[in-house]
Amino acid sequence: MSFTLIGKHEKDSRANRDGYVEAMLEMMAENPKLVHIDCDLMGCINTGKLLKAFPAQTFNAGIAEQNAMGVASGMAATGLTVFAHSFGCFAARRMFDQAFLAAGYSELPVHVIGSDPGVCAAFNGATHMPFEDCALYMNIPNAVVIDSCDFAQTKALTRKLAACGSPSYMRLIRKGFTTVYADGSDFEIGKGVTLRDGKDVTIIASGILVDEALKAEEMLAAKGISARVIDMHTWKPLDEELVLRAAAETGCIVTAENHQVGTGLGSAITNLTSAKNPVPVERIGIQNRFGQVGPQDFLMQQYNLTAEDIVAAALRAIARRQG
């Protein structure tokens, strides 16, 4: 694992979906047994490029997500490595029975890509805003669950998923995103990344909350508080060693996710720390609410997913530790 942190809070001019597409184009050229299945969303995720370059390895299942997962699992059973995409709401709620039984129970390498996770769905609508997608896939015993944050990480982890041999679910920011890492950065499934060291509190974030966590670290430093920042891109398997070391060395934790806190990254970390090293944990994320329509920045404020919210949670966690 090697990475270069940019961390300047700047929007990238590219679409994050193209990190996935670039990785797939490279891997399809290398491996004729790697295929992509889409659910009538090739225009949305730019996988029309895959169809044009590799028509024998790219399939459109139409607006039939459950069938797409069945087809993906059948293909995987013949020895193919299969990626299947839909919007996160459909990739989770609608595909899940087939994902659990046909892919998970059968231990087949089907890699589900769920785009527009959480508030990234923005104007797609409240019903298309998945706050529970990772929670479903975390209940598949042998599954890998990933919340990637930018172009470089998406590209690197797509390649790692193709080689992992386990069923998986990866969230994908589709369009605009903030650059966190330089192109060419590499990551390992199940290994978190420490971006800033600190001794007073640890902030563990993923996806679009990684950049907010870095902003929060800067704001806390201005207050004389030293915060450690960890990008926990893999929720399952969780990097337990890294979490427990942070708990022992800083004594309190803030988790930050674009997901329901009771069933996602925050819950995984509190389950671990309560069992092995109880420390105060404050959780930033969706607090038992449904989605709504609006610009992403507006929604992040509505759901308290901002750097300011992380700072306030860090102060609460430190106060609890001291108390």
C-alpha positions in Angstrom: 0.0 0.0 0.0 1.4 3.4 -1.0 -0.4 6.7 -1.4 0.2 10.4 -1.8 -2.2 12.7 0.1 -3.3 15.8 -1.7 -5.9 17.0 0.8 -6.3 20.6 -0.5 -10.1 20.4 -0.5 -10.3 21.0 -4.2 -12.9 19.7 -6.6 -11.6 17.4 -9.3 -12.5 18.2 -12.9 -13.1 14.6 -13.7 -16.1 12.4 -12.9 -15.3 9.8 -10.2 -17.2 7.1 -12.2 -14.3 7.2 -14.7 -11.9 5.9 -12.0 -14.0 2.7 -12.2 -14.3 2.8 -16.0 -10.5 3.3 -16.4 -9.8 0.3 -14.1 -12.3 -1.9 -16.0 -10.9 -1.0 -19.4 -7.4 -1.9 -18.3 -8.5 -5.2 -16.6 -10.8 -6.2 -19.5 -7.8 -5.9 -21.8 -5.8 -8.1 -19.5 -8.5 -10.7 -18.6 -11.1 -11.8 -21.1 -13.0 -13.5 -18.2 -13.8 -10.2 -16.5 -17.2 -8.8 -17.3 -19.5 -5.9 -16.5 -23.3 -6.0 -16.2 -25.3 -2.8 -16.1 -28.9 -2.1 -15.3 -29.8 0.4 -18.1 -27.5 3.0 -16.6 -24.5 2.9 -18.9 -25.0 6.6 -19.8 -25.1 7.5 -16.1 -21.9 5.7 -15.2 -20.1 6.0 -18.5 -19.8 2.3 -19.0 -20.8 2.7 -22.6 -17.0 2.9 -23.1 -16.8 -0.7 -21.9 -19.5 -1.8 -24.3 -17.7 -0.1 -27.2 -14.3 -1.5 -26.4 -15.3 -4.9 -25.2 -18.8 -5.8 -26.4 -18.3 -9.5 -25.6 -17.5 -8.6 -22.0 -20.2 -6.0 -21.3 -23.9 -6.6 -20.9 -27.0 -4.4 -20.3 -29.6 -6.3 -18.2 -32.1 -3.5 -18.4 -34.2 -2.2 -15.6 -34.3 -5.6 -13.9 -31.8 -5.5 -11.1 -32.8 -8.8 -9.4 -32.4 -10.6 -12.7 -29.1 -8.9 -13.3 -27.8 -10.3 -10.0 -29.0 -13.7 -10.9 -27.2 -13.5 -14.3 -24.1 -12.1 -12.6 -24.0 -15.0 -10.2 -24.6 -17.6 -13.0 -21.7 -16.1 -15.0 -19.5 -16.2 -11.9 -20.3 -19.8 -11.4 -18.8 -20.6 -14.8 -15.5 -19.0 -13.8 -16.0 -15.4 -14.8 -15.2 -12.4 -12.5 -18.3 -10.2 -12.6 -19.0 -6.5 -11.8 -22.6 -5.4 -11.7 -23.8 -1.8 -11.4 -26.9 0.0 -10.5 -27.8 3.1 -8.4 -27.1 2.3 -4.8 -30.7 2.2 -3.8 -31.4 -0.6 -6.4 -28.0 -2.3 -5.9 -28.9 -2.7 -2.3 -32.6 -2.9 -1.6 -33.7 -4.6 -4.8 -30.7 -6.9 -5.5 -30.1 -8.0 -2.0 -32.0 -11.4 -1.8 -30.1 -12.6 -5.0 -26.9 -11.1 -3.7 -27.2 -12.9 -0.4 -28.1 -16.3 -1.8 -26.8 -16.5 -5.4 -23.5 -14.7 -4.8 -22.9 -14.7 -1.0 -24.1 -18.1 0.0 -22.4 -19.6 -3.1 -19.2 -17.7 -2.4 -19.0 -16.3 -6.0 -16.9 -13.3 -7.1 -19.7 -10.9 -7.9 -18.7 -7.3 -7.3 -21.7 -5.0 -6.9 -21.2 -1.3 -7.6 -23.7 1.0 -6.0 -23.5 4.6 -7.4 -24.8 7.8 -5.8 -24.6 6.7 -2.2 -26.4 8.7 0.5 -26.6 12.4 0.0 -24.6 12.0 -3.3 -28.0 11.1 -4.9 -28.9 14.8 -4.5 -31.6 15.7 -7.0 -32.3 12.0 -7.9 -34.8 12.1 -5.1 -35.5 10.9 -1.6 -36.4 7.4 -2.7 -33.1 7.1 -4.6 -31.0 8.2 -1.6 -29.5 5.0 0.0 -28.5 5.4 3.6 -28.7 1.7 4.4 -26.9 0.1 1.4 -23.7 -0.9 3.2 -25.7 -2.2 6.1 -27.4 -4.8 4.0 -24.1 -6.1 2.4 -22.3 -6.2 5.8 -24.8 -8.9 6.8 -23.4 -11.3 4.1 -20.8 -13.3 6.0 -18.1 -13.4 3.4 -18.6 -10.1 1.7 -16.3 -7.2 1.3 -17.8 -3.7 1.8 -16.1 -0.5 0.6 -16.9 3.2 0.6 -14.4 4.9 -1.7 -13.7 8.6 -1.6 -12.1 9.7 -4.9 -10.9 8.8 -8.4 -7.5 7.3 -7.3 -9.0 5.2 -4.6 -11.9 4.0 -6.7 -9.5 3.0 -9.5 -7.1 1.2 -7.1 -9.8 -0.6 -5.2 -11.7 -1.7 -8.3 -8.5 -3.6 -9.3 -8.1 -5.1 -5.8 -11.8 -6.3 -5.8 -11.3 -8.1 -9.1 -8.5 -10.1 -7.5 -10.0 -10.8 -4.1 -12.3 -13.7 -5.0 -15.0 -12.7 -2.5 -18.4 -11.2 -3.2 -18.4 -7.5 -2.6 -20.2 -4.2 -2.5 -18.5 -0.9 -3.3 -20.1 2.6 -3.1 -19.3 4.9 -6.0 -19.5 8.7 -6.0 -20.7 9.1 -9.6 -19.8 12.7 -10.6 -18.3 15.5 -8.6 -15.9 14.8 -5.8 -13.1 16.3 -3.8 -9.6 15.0 -4.6 -8.0 13.4 -1.5 -5.2 11.3 -3.2 -2.9 11.6 -6.1 -3.4 9.4 -9.1 -1.4 6.2 -8.8 -2.0 5.8 -5.0 -2.6 2.2 -4.0 -4.7 0.7 -1.2 -5.3 -2.7 0.4 -8.8 -4.1 1.1 -9.3 -4.3 4.9 -6.5 -1.8 5.7 -7.3 1.7 6.8 -5.1 4.7 6.0 -3.8 7.1 8.6 -3.8 10.5 6.9 -2.9 12.7 9.9 -1.4 11.7 13.2 -2.7 13.1 16.5 -2.9 12.3 20.2 -6.1 13.9 21.5 -8.9 12.3 19.4 -9.2 10.0 16.4 -11.5 10.8 13.5 -12.4 7.7 11.4 -14.1 8.6 8.1 -14.9 7.2 4.7 -16.2 8.3 1.3 -17.2 12.0 1.1 -16.6 12.5 4.8 -12.8 11.9 4.4 -12.3 15.4 3.1 -14.6 16.8 5.8 -12.5 15.0 8.4 -9.3 16.6 7.1 -11.0 20.0 7.3 -12.0 19.2 10.8 -8.5 18.3 11.8 -7.3 21.7 10.6 -10.0 23.4 12.5 -9.2 21.5 15.7 -5.5 22.2 15.3 -6.4 25.9 15.3 -7.9 25.3 18.8 -4.8 23.5 20.0 -6.3 20.0 19.6 -4.3 17.3 18.0 -6.6 15.0 15.9 -5.6 11.7 14.2 -7.5 11.2 10.9 -8.0 7.7 9.4 -9.6 6.9 6.1 -11.5 3.6 6.7 -12.4 2.9 3.1 -13.1 -0.8 3.9 -16.0 -1.3 6.4 -15.8 -5.1 6.1 -13.4 -6.6 6.9 -12.7 -3.8 9.4 -9.1 -2.9 10.2 -9.5 -3.8 13.8 -5.8 -3.4 14.7 -5.8 0.2 13.5 -9.0 1.1 15.3 -7.9 -0.5 18.6 -4.5 1.2 18.4 -6.2 4.6 17.9 -8.5 3.9 20.8 -5.6 3.1 23.0 -3.4 6.0 22.0 -6.0 8.8 21.7 -8.6 7.6 24.1 -11.7 8.7 22.1 -13.0 8.4 18.6 -15.3 10.2 16.2 -16.7 8.2 13.2 -18.0 10.0 10.1 -20.1 8.4 7.4 -22.6 9.2 4.7 -24.8 6.4 6.0 -27.1 5.4 8.8 -24.9 5.5 11.9 -26.7 2.7 13.6 -25.9 0.1 11.0 -22.7 1.2 9.2 -19.1 2.2 9.9 -19.9 3.9 13.3 -21.8 0.8 14.5 -19.0 -1.5 13.4 -16.4 0.6 15.3 -18.5 0.9 18.5 -19.2 -2.9 18.4 -15.4 -3.4 18.3 -14.4 -0.9 20.9 -17.2 -1.8 23.4 -16.0 -5.4 23.3 -12.2 -4.9 23.3 -11.4 -1.4 24.5 -14.3 0.8 25.6 -13.7 4.5 24.9 -16.0 7.4 24.1 -17.2 7.2 20.5 -19.2 10.0 18.9 -20.9 9.1 15.6 -21.4 11.5 12.7 -23.8 10.2 10.0 -27.5 9.8 9.2 -29.5 9.7 12.4 -32.4 7.4 11.6 -33.9 9.6 8.8 -35.0 9.1 5.2 -33.6 10.9 2.2 -34.7 14.2 0.6 -34.1 16.3 -2.5 -31.5 19.0 -2.8 -27.9 20.0 -3.6 -25.3 17.8 -1.9 -23.8 20.7 0.1 -27.3 21.6 1.4 -28.0 18.0 2.3 -24.7 17.6 4.2 -25.8 20.6 6.4 -29.3 19.2 6.8 -27.9 15.8 8.0 -25.0 17.3 10.0 -22.3 15.8 7.9 -19.9 18.8 7.8 -16.5 19.5 9.1 -18.1 21.7 11.7 -20.2 18.8 12.9 -17.1 16.6 13.2 -15.3 19.3 15.2 -18.3 19.5 17.6 -18.3 15.7 18.0 -14.6 15.7 18.6 -15.0 18.2 21.5 -17.8 16.1 22.9 -15.7 12.9 22.7 -12.7 14.6 24.4 -15.0 16.0 27.2 -16.4 12.5 27.8 -12.9 11.0 28.0 -11.8 13.7 30.4 -15.0 13.3 32.4 
